Protein backbone atom coordinates (compact mmCIF):
# COMPACT_ATOMS: atom_id res chain seq x y z
CA UNK A 1 0.00 0.00 0.00
CA UNK A 2 1.37 3.35 -1.02
CA UNK A 3 1.64 6.11 1.49
CA UNK A 4 0.53 9.68 0.84
CA UNK A 5 2.58 12.48 2.17
CA UNK A 6 1.10 15.54 3.78
CA UNK A 7 1.81 18.64 1.69
CA UNK A 8 4.25 20.92 3.41
CA UNK A 9 3.66 24.64 3.62
CA UNK A 10 6.34 26.83 2.04
CA UNK A 11 8.60 28.45 4.51
CA UNK A 12 7.02 31.54 5.96
CA UNK A 13 3.54 30.68 4.73
CA UNK A 14 0.54 29.82 6.88
CA UNK A 15 -2.01 29.60 4.04
CA UNK A 16 -3.03 25.98 3.25
CA UNK A 17 -4.12 27.11 -0.23
CA UNK A 18 -0.51 27.83 -1.08
CA UNK A 19 0.51 24.24 -0.39
CA UNK A 20 -2.14 22.90 -2.75
CA UNK A 21 -1.03 25.03 -5.69
CA UNK A 22 1.57 23.33 -7.96
CA UNK A 23 4.72 25.24 -8.76
CA UNK A 24 4.11 27.77 -11.53
CA UNK A 25 0.32 27.71 -11.02
CA UNK A 26 -1.81 30.69 -10.01
CA UNK A 27 -1.85 31.20 -6.28
CA UNK A 28 -5.51 30.77 -5.20
CA UNK A 29 -5.03 32.46 -1.86
CA UNK A 30 -6.36 35.95 -1.24
CA UNK A 31 -3.96 38.82 -1.89
CA UNK A 32 -2.80 40.74 1.17
CA UNK A 33 -5.17 43.45 2.25
CA UNK A 34 -4.11 46.96 1.37
CA UNK A 35 -5.64 49.66 3.55
CA UNK A 36 -7.42 52.50 1.81
CA UNK A 37 -6.68 56.11 2.48
CA UNK A 38 -9.92 56.42 4.43
CA UNK A 39 -8.76 53.58 6.68
CA UNK A 40 -5.67 55.49 7.76
CA UNK A 41 -6.59 59.14 7.33
CA UNK A 42 -9.52 60.38 9.49
CA UNK A 43 -9.73 63.58 7.44
CA UNK A 44 -10.23 61.59 4.23
CA UNK A 45 -12.90 59.47 5.93
CA UNK A 46 -14.67 62.61 7.10
CA UNK A 47 -14.54 64.05 3.60
CA UNK A 48 -16.10 60.91 2.12
CA UNK A 49 -18.72 60.97 4.86
CA UNK A 50 -19.73 64.48 3.81
CA UNK A 51 -19.82 63.43 0.15
CA UNK A 52 -22.17 60.52 0.92
CA UNK A 53 -24.41 62.74 3.02
CA UNK A 54 -24.51 65.31 0.19
CA UNK A 55 -25.73 62.63 -2.22
CA UNK A 56 -28.48 61.54 0.17
CA UNK A 57 -29.53 65.15 0.75
CA UNK A 58 -29.50 65.71 -3.01
CA UNK A 59 -31.85 62.76 -3.39
CA UNK A 60 -34.21 64.27 -0.83
CA UNK A 61 -34.09 67.59 -2.70
CA UNK A 62 -34.92 65.87 -6.02
CA UNK A 63 -37.92 64.20 -4.39
CA UNK A 64 -39.23 67.55 -3.20
CA UNK A 65 -38.66 69.05 -6.68
CA UNK A 66 -40.58 66.11 -8.17
CA UNK A 67 -43.64 66.96 -6.11
CA UNK A 68 -43.34 70.66 -6.99
CA UNK A 69 -43.04 69.84 -10.71
CA UNK A 70 -46.01 67.50 -10.53
CA UNK A 71 -48.18 70.23 -9.00
CA UNK A 72 -46.90 73.33 -10.82
CA UNK A 73 -46.07 72.27 -14.40
CA UNK A 74 -49.15 71.81 -16.65
CA UNK A 75 -49.39 68.36 -18.22
CA UNK A 76 -49.54 69.87 -21.73
CA UNK A 77 -46.63 72.32 -21.29
CA UNK A 78 -43.79 71.98 -23.77
CA UNK A 79 -40.16 73.06 -23.68
CA UNK A 80 -37.37 73.22 -26.23
CA UNK A 81 -34.39 70.89 -25.94
CA UNK A 82 -31.23 73.00 -25.49
CA UNK A 83 -29.17 73.59 -28.67
CA UNK A 84 -31.95 72.09 -30.83
CA UNK A 85 -35.33 73.09 -32.23
CA UNK A 86 -37.07 69.96 -30.95
CA UNK A 87 -39.69 70.26 -28.22
CA UNK A 88 -40.62 67.81 -25.47
CA UNK A 89 -43.29 67.64 -22.81
CA UNK A 90 -42.02 69.77 -19.93
CA UNK A 91 -43.96 67.89 -17.25
CA UNK A 92 -42.68 64.48 -18.31
CA UNK A 93 -39.12 65.78 -18.61
CA UNK A 94 -39.16 67.38 -15.17
CA UNK A 95 -40.77 64.38 -13.47
CA UNK A 96 -38.42 61.91 -15.14
CA UNK A 97 -35.31 63.98 -14.39
CA UNK A 98 -36.09 64.63 -10.72
CA UNK A 99 -37.27 61.12 -9.90
CA UNK A 100 -34.38 59.55 -11.81
CA UNK A 101 -31.85 61.70 -9.95
CA UNK A 102 -33.51 60.85 -6.63
CA UNK A 103 -32.96 57.15 -7.33
CA UNK A 104 -29.46 57.68 -8.75
CA UNK A 105 -28.21 59.73 -5.80
CA UNK A 106 -29.38 57.16 -3.26
CA UNK A 107 -27.64 54.40 -5.22
CA UNK A 108 -24.39 56.27 -5.81
CA UNK A 109 -24.32 57.43 -2.20
CA UNK A 110 -24.72 53.87 -0.94
CA UNK A 111 -21.99 52.59 -3.31
CA UNK A 112 -19.58 55.39 -2.34
CA UNK A 113 -20.24 54.67 1.33
CA UNK A 114 -19.61 50.94 0.88
CA UNK A 115 -16.44 51.35 -1.20
CA UNK A 116 -14.77 54.04 0.90
CA UNK A 117 -15.94 53.61 4.48
CA UNK A 118 -17.24 50.08 5.07
CA UNK A 119 -14.74 47.24 5.67
CA UNK A 120 -13.31 45.91 2.39
CA UNK A 121 -11.46 42.82 3.58
CA UNK A 122 -12.48 39.74 1.62
CA UNK A 123 -13.68 36.71 3.57
CA UNK A 124 -14.30 33.11 2.59
CA UNK A 125 -17.22 31.11 3.91
CA UNK A 126 -17.03 27.37 3.39
CA UNK A 127 -20.12 25.53 2.18
CA UNK A 128 -22.18 24.07 4.99
CA UNK A 129 -25.38 22.04 5.37
CA UNK A 130 -28.63 23.82 4.58
CA UNK A 131 -29.67 23.77 8.22
CA UNK A 132 -27.01 25.45 10.28
CA UNK A 133 -26.21 24.39 13.78
CA UNK A 134 -27.28 26.52 16.70
CA UNK A 135 -23.69 27.60 17.17
CA UNK A 136 -23.47 28.71 13.53
CA UNK A 137 -26.70 30.62 13.83
CA UNK A 138 -25.48 32.38 16.92
CA UNK A 139 -22.25 33.16 15.11
CA UNK A 140 -24.22 34.55 12.14
CA UNK A 141 -26.19 36.85 14.42
CA UNK A 142 -22.97 37.99 16.02
CA UNK A 143 -21.38 38.59 12.62
CA UNK A 144 -24.43 40.56 11.52
CA UNK A 145 -24.19 42.72 14.59
CA UNK A 146 -20.48 43.21 14.02
CA UNK A 147 -21.15 44.17 10.41
CA UNK A 148 -23.69 46.73 11.52
CA UNK A 149 -21.20 48.21 13.92
CA UNK A 150 -18.42 48.12 11.32
CA UNK A 151 -20.58 49.94 8.76
CA UNK A 152 -20.41 52.99 10.95
CA UNK A 153 -24.13 53.66 10.70
CA UNK A 154 -24.34 54.16 14.42
CA UNK A 155 -21.41 56.51 14.84
CA UNK A 156 -21.62 58.38 11.52
CA UNK A 157 -24.65 60.45 12.42
CA UNK A 158 -24.62 62.68 9.36
CA UNK A 159 -24.82 59.66 7.02
CA UNK A 160 -27.53 58.00 9.10
CA UNK A 161 -29.69 61.10 9.26
CA UNK A 162 -29.31 62.04 5.60
CA UNK A 163 -30.04 58.44 4.52
CA UNK A 164 -33.16 58.33 6.70
CA UNK A 165 -34.30 61.63 5.20
CA UNK A 166 -33.71 60.46 1.62
CA UNK A 167 -35.40 57.08 2.16
CA UNK A 168 -38.26 58.69 4.06
CA UNK A 169 -39.02 61.07 1.19
CA UNK A 170 -38.34 58.55 -1.59
CA UNK A 171 -41.85 56.91 -1.58
CA UNK A 172 -43.58 60.29 -1.95
CA UNK A 173 -43.35 60.43 -5.79
CA UNK A 174 -44.98 57.01 -6.05
CA UNK A 175 -47.80 58.16 -3.78
CA UNK A 176 -48.18 61.37 -5.78
CA UNK A 177 -48.28 59.43 -9.06
CA UNK A 178 -51.28 57.47 -7.79
CA UNK A 179 -53.22 60.63 -8.58
CA UNK A 180 -52.77 59.86 -12.29
CA UNK A 181 -54.46 56.48 -12.01
CA UNK A 182 -57.89 58.06 -12.40
CA UNK A 183 -60.78 59.04 -10.17
CA UNK A 184 -61.22 57.45 -6.79
CA UNK A 185 -63.96 54.82 -6.63
CA UNK A 186 -67.04 56.74 -5.70
CA UNK A 187 -69.98 58.15 -7.56
CA UNK A 188 -67.78 58.69 -10.62
CA UNK A 189 -67.47 54.93 -11.05
CA UNK A 190 -70.83 53.90 -9.63
CA UNK A 191 -72.98 56.22 -11.74
CA UNK A 192 -73.41 56.58 -15.51
CA UNK A 193 -75.44 58.88 -17.76
CA UNK A 194 -78.31 56.42 -17.78
CA UNK A 195 -81.37 57.50 -15.85
CA UNK A 196 -85.12 57.10 -16.05
CA UNK A 197 -86.30 58.20 -19.49
CA UNK A 198 -82.86 58.23 -21.19
CA UNK A 199 -83.42 57.57 -24.88
CA UNK A 200 -81.35 54.78 -26.41
CA UNK A 201 -79.66 55.66 -29.71
CA UNK A 202 -77.46 53.66 -32.05
CA UNK A 203 -73.71 54.16 -31.61
CA UNK A 204 -72.36 56.06 -33.53
CA UNK A 205 -75.23 57.22 -35.80
CA UNK A 206 -77.27 58.60 -32.86
CA UNK A 207 -80.45 57.27 -34.44
CA UNK A 208 -83.24 56.36 -31.99
CA UNK A 209 -84.24 52.73 -32.13
CA UNK A 210 -87.50 50.81 -31.80
CA UNK A 211 -87.84 47.19 -30.64
CA UNK A 212 -88.67 46.06 -34.17
CA UNK A 213 -85.34 47.43 -35.40
CA UNK A 214 -83.53 44.68 -33.48
CA UNK A 215 -84.13 41.27 -35.11
CA UNK A 216 -84.18 38.07 -33.07
CA UNK A 217 -80.58 36.99 -32.72
CA UNK A 218 -79.37 40.45 -33.64
CA UNK A 219 -77.14 42.73 -31.60
CA UNK A 220 -76.81 46.52 -31.67
CA UNK A 221 -74.25 48.82 -30.03
CA UNK A 222 -76.00 51.74 -28.36
CA UNK A 223 -75.52 54.71 -26.06
CA UNK A 224 -77.58 57.36 -24.24
CA UNK A 225 -78.78 60.15 -26.52
CA UNK A 226 -77.06 62.87 -24.49
CA UNK A 227 -73.62 61.21 -24.50
CA UNK A 228 -72.17 63.21 -27.46
CA UNK A 229 -73.10 66.53 -25.83
CA UNK A 230 -71.57 65.49 -22.49
CA UNK A 231 -68.37 64.38 -24.24
CA UNK A 232 -68.11 67.71 -26.06
CA UNK A 233 -68.45 69.65 -22.80
CA UNK A 234 -66.07 67.48 -20.75
CA UNK A 235 -63.57 66.93 -23.56
CA UNK A 236 -62.83 63.29 -22.64
CA UNK A 237 -64.16 59.79 -23.14
CA UNK A 238 -64.81 58.87 -19.50
CA UNK A 239 -68.58 58.80 -19.85
CA UNK A 240 -68.44 56.81 -23.09
CA UNK A 241 -66.30 54.19 -21.37
CA UNK A 242 -69.03 53.72 -18.77
CA UNK A 243 -72.26 54.26 -20.68
CA UNK A 244 -72.01 52.23 -23.89
CA UNK A 245 -74.38 49.24 -24.02
CA UNK A 246 -75.35 46.37 -26.25
CA UNK A 247 -78.94 45.54 -27.25
CA UNK A 248 -79.71 41.93 -27.97
CA UNK A 249 -83.03 40.32 -28.85
CA UNK A 250 -84.09 36.74 -28.27
CA UNK A 251 -87.37 34.89 -28.04
CA UNK A 252 -89.01 35.59 -24.65
CA UNK A 253 -89.23 31.85 -23.95
CA UNK A 254 -85.44 31.61 -24.27
CA UNK A 255 -84.90 34.11 -21.44
CA UNK A 256 -84.08 32.06 -18.32
CA UNK A 257 -83.64 34.93 -15.85
CA UNK A 258 -83.02 38.64 -15.58
CA UNK A 259 -81.26 40.76 -13.01
CA UNK A 260 -84.40 42.51 -11.83
CA UNK A 261 -88.00 43.38 -12.54
CA UNK A 262 -91.21 41.47 -12.07
CA UNK A 263 -93.27 39.22 -14.36
CA UNK A 264 -95.53 42.20 -14.97
CA UNK A 265 -92.68 44.64 -15.55
CA UNK A 266 -89.54 42.74 -16.65
CA UNK A 267 -86.31 44.52 -17.48
CA UNK A 268 -86.51 43.48 -21.14
CA UNK A 269 -89.03 44.74 -23.72
CA UNK A 270 -90.47 42.12 -26.07
CA UNK A 271 -87.28 40.08 -25.78
CA UNK A 272 -84.95 43.08 -26.27
CA UNK A 273 -82.42 43.32 -23.41
CA UNK A 274 -79.70 45.85 -22.70
CA UNK A 275 -76.37 45.08 -21.02
CA UNK A 276 -73.20 47.04 -20.32
CA UNK A 277 -70.72 46.65 -23.15
CA UNK A 278 -67.75 46.75 -20.76
CA UNK A 279 -66.33 43.43 -19.56
CA UNK A 280 -66.26 43.09 -15.80
CA UNK A 281 -62.76 41.58 -15.89
CA UNK A 282 -60.47 44.43 -17.01
CA UNK A 283 -62.85 46.64 -18.97
CA UNK A 284 -62.50 45.50 -22.58
CA UNK A 285 -65.43 46.34 -24.90
CA UNK A 286 -67.30 43.17 -25.89
CA UNK A 287 -69.37 42.54 -29.00
CA UNK A 288 -68.92 38.85 -29.94
CA UNK A 289 -72.36 37.28 -29.68
CA UNK A 290 -73.24 33.64 -30.32
CA UNK A 291 -76.91 33.54 -31.27
CA UNK A 292 -77.49 29.83 -30.67
CA UNK A 293 -76.18 29.73 -27.09
CA UNK A 294 -76.90 33.40 -26.25
CA UNK A 295 -73.30 33.69 -25.03
CA UNK A 296 -71.35 36.94 -25.20
CA UNK A 297 -67.56 36.55 -25.47
CA UNK A 298 -64.92 39.06 -24.45
CA UNK A 299 -62.12 39.07 -27.08
CA UNK A 300 -59.40 40.06 -24.60
CA UNK A 301 -59.37 37.16 -22.13
CA UNK A 302 -62.30 34.98 -23.28
CA UNK A 303 -64.67 35.71 -20.40
CA UNK A 304 -68.06 34.40 -21.49
CA UNK A 305 -71.46 35.63 -20.28
CA UNK A 306 -74.85 33.96 -20.73
CA UNK A 307 -77.18 36.81 -21.71
CA UNK A 308 -80.22 34.55 -21.45
CA UNK A 309 -79.43 33.87 -17.78
CA UNK A 310 -78.85 37.32 -16.24
CA UNK A 311 -75.53 37.63 -18.13
CA UNK A 312 -73.90 35.36 -15.57
CA UNK A 313 -70.28 34.30 -16.11
CA UNK A 314 -69.98 30.81 -17.60
CA UNK A 315 -66.27 30.85 -18.47
CA UNK A 316 -63.13 32.91 -18.06
CA UNK A 317 -61.54 35.19 -15.47
CA UNK A 318 -64.42 37.66 -15.04
CA UNK A 319 -65.70 37.53 -11.46
CA UNK A 320 -69.16 39.02 -11.92
CA UNK A 321 -71.91 39.33 -14.51
CA UNK A 322 -72.51 42.11 -17.00
CA UNK A 323 -74.84 44.71 -15.44
CA UNK A 324 -78.27 44.84 -17.10
CA UNK A 325 -80.06 48.09 -17.95
CA UNK A 326 -83.85 47.99 -17.47
CA UNK A 327 -85.58 49.29 -20.62
CA UNK A 328 -89.04 50.11 -21.99
CA UNK A 329 -90.44 52.37 -24.73
CA UNK A 330 -91.63 55.97 -24.72
CA UNK A 331 -94.83 57.40 -26.16
CA UNK A 332 -93.30 57.35 -29.65
CA UNK A 333 -92.35 53.69 -29.38
CA UNK A 334 -88.58 54.29 -29.10
CA UNK A 335 -86.50 52.36 -26.58
CA UNK A 336 -85.62 54.22 -23.39
CA UNK A 337 -84.13 53.33 -20.02
CA UNK A 338 -86.53 52.61 -17.18
CA UNK A 339 -83.77 53.50 -14.73
CA UNK A 340 -79.98 53.56 -14.42
CA UNK A 341 -77.77 50.53 -13.83
CA UNK A 342 -78.43 48.83 -10.51
CA UNK A 343 -74.74 48.02 -10.00
CA UNK A 344 -71.40 49.51 -11.10
CA UNK A 345 -70.31 48.80 -14.65
CA UNK A 346 -66.86 47.73 -15.76
CA UNK A 347 -64.11 46.02 -13.74
CA UNK A 348 -64.52 45.53 -10.02
CA UNK A 349 -62.74 47.90 -7.64
CA UNK A 350 -61.90 47.79 -3.98
CA UNK A 351 -64.83 49.84 -2.73
CA UNK A 352 -67.50 47.95 -4.64
CA UNK A 353 -69.97 46.53 -2.12
TORPA-766873 format. One record per residue (C-alpha): residue in one letter; x, y, z. Coordinates in steps of 0.25 Angstrom, whole numbers, plus 5000, padded with zeros to 4 digits. Each point is the difference from the previous one (the first is absolute). Example, Ala and Ser with C-alpha at 12.3 -4.5 7.8 and 13.67 -1.06 7.14 Angstrom:
! TORPA-766873
a504949825031 s500650144998 
//
This chain:
! TORPA-766873
x500050005000 x500550134996 x500250115010 x499550154997 x500850115006 x499450125006 x500350134992 x501050095007 x499850155000 x501050084994 x500950075010 x499450125006 x498649974995 x498849965009 x499049994988 x499649864997 x499650044986 x501450034997 x500449865002 x498949954991 x500550084988 x501049934991 x501350084997 x499750104989 x498550005002 x499250125004 x500050025015 x498549985004 x500250075014 x499550145002 x500950114997 x500550085013 x499050115004 x500550144996 x499350115009 x499350114993 x500350145003 x498750025008 x500549885009 x501250085004 x499750154998 x498850055009 x499950124992 x499849924987 x498949925007 x499350125004 x500150064986 x499449884994 x498950005011 x499650144996 x500049964986 x499049885003 x499150095008 x500050104989 x499549904990 x498949955010 x499650155002 x500050024985 x499149884998 x499050065011 x500150134992 x499649934987 x498849945006 x499550135005 x500250064986 x499349884994 x498750045009 x500250154996 x500149964985 x498849915001 x499150115006 x500550124993 x500449964985 x498749984991 x499949864994 x500050064986 x501150105002 x501249994990 x501450045000 x501250014990 x501149915001 x501350085002 x500850024987 x498949944992 x498750044994 x499349885005 x498950015011 x499749905011 x498950005011 x500550085011 x499249935011 x500549864996 x501550054999 x499950075013 x499449885007 x500949904993 x501350085003 x499750035015 x499549855003 x501149944993 x501150095007 x499349965013 x500249864998 x501450024994 x500550085012 x499549905010 x500749894992 x501350074998 x500150055014 x499849855005 x501149954991 x501050125004 x499749975014 x500349854999 x501250014991 x500750115009 x499549985014 x499549865002 x501049895003 x500649954987 x500749875004 x499649884992 x499549885008 x499849854996 x498849925006 x500149854998 x498849934995 x499149945011 x498749925001 x498750074997 x499650005015 x501150075008 x500349965014 x499650085012 x501450045002 x500150054985 x498750075001 x500550085013 x501350034992 x499250054989 x499250095009 x501350055006 x500650024986 x498850084996 x500150095012 x501550024998 x499750044986 x499050105004 x501050065010 x501149994989 x499250084990 x500050125009 x498550034999 x500050025015 x501150095001 x500050084987 x498750085004 x500150094987 x499949884991 x498949935008 x499150125001 x500250044985 x499749864996 x498749995009 x499650144994 x500249954985 x499349865003 x498950075007 x499750094989 x500349904989 x498649945000 x499350134998 x500150014985 x499349864999 x498950055009 x499850124992 x500049934987 x498849925005 x499250134997 x500249964985 x499349875001 x498650064998 x498950045009 x499849945014 x498949895000 x498850085004 x498850064993 x500950024988 x500149854998 x498749965005 x499150094992 x499850014985 x499250104991 x498949905000 x498850045008 x498549984999 x499550054986 x501450004993 x499749974985 x500949894994 x500650044987 x500949924991 x501550025002 x500650074992 x498850054991 x499250055012 x498749954993 x498949965010 x499649864999 x498749925002 x499949865004 x499649954986 x501450064995 x500749895008 x499749864994 x500049875008 x501549965001 x500550144996 x500850095009 x500250154999 x501050095007 x499350125007 x500250125009 x499250105007 x499550124991 x500750105008 x501449945000 x500550084988 x499750135007 x500649965013 x501349964993 x500150134993 x499850085013 x501049915008 x501049984989 x500349855003 x499449864998 x499849965015 x498550004999 x500049924987 x500949905007 x498949985010 x498750024992 x500149924987 x499049885000 x499749884991 x498549974996 x499749864997 x498749934997 x499649865002 x498749935001 x499350025013 x499949855003 x501549994999 x500250105011 x500449925013 x500150125010 x500350155001 x500750085010 x498750075005 x498650044997 x498749925002 x499249914991 x499150124997 x501150104998 x501349924995 x501350074997 x499949964985 x499050054990 x499449894991 x501349925001 x500950124998 x501050015011 x501150105003 x501449975007 x501250085003 x501049994988 x501250005010 x500649875005 x500049985015 x501449944999 x500950124996 x499150094992 x500149954986 x498850034990 x499349884996 x499249974988 x500149854996 x498749945001 x499649864998 x498549994996 x499849855002 x500550005015 x499750155003 x501550015005 x500850134999 x501549984999 x501050105004 x501250004990 x501050045010 x500149895009 x498849914996 x499050035011 x498749954996 x498650055005 x498749934998 x499050114996 x498849915001 x500349975015 x500350145006 x501350024992 x500649905011 x501549964998 x500149864994 x501550004996 x501250095002 x500750095010 x498850105002 x499549995014 x498650064998 x498950014990 x499850114990 x499150115006 x498650004994 x499350134996 x498550005002 x499350054988 x498650034994 x499450094989 x499550155000 x498850064994 x500649994986 x500449865001 x501550025002 x500849925010 x500450085012 x500549965014 x499149975011 x501150045010 x501550005001 x500949885003 x499749935013 x501549975002 x501350064996 x500549974985 x501449964996 x501149935008 x499849985015 x500750105009 x500349995015 x498950085005 x498949934992 x499049945011 
//
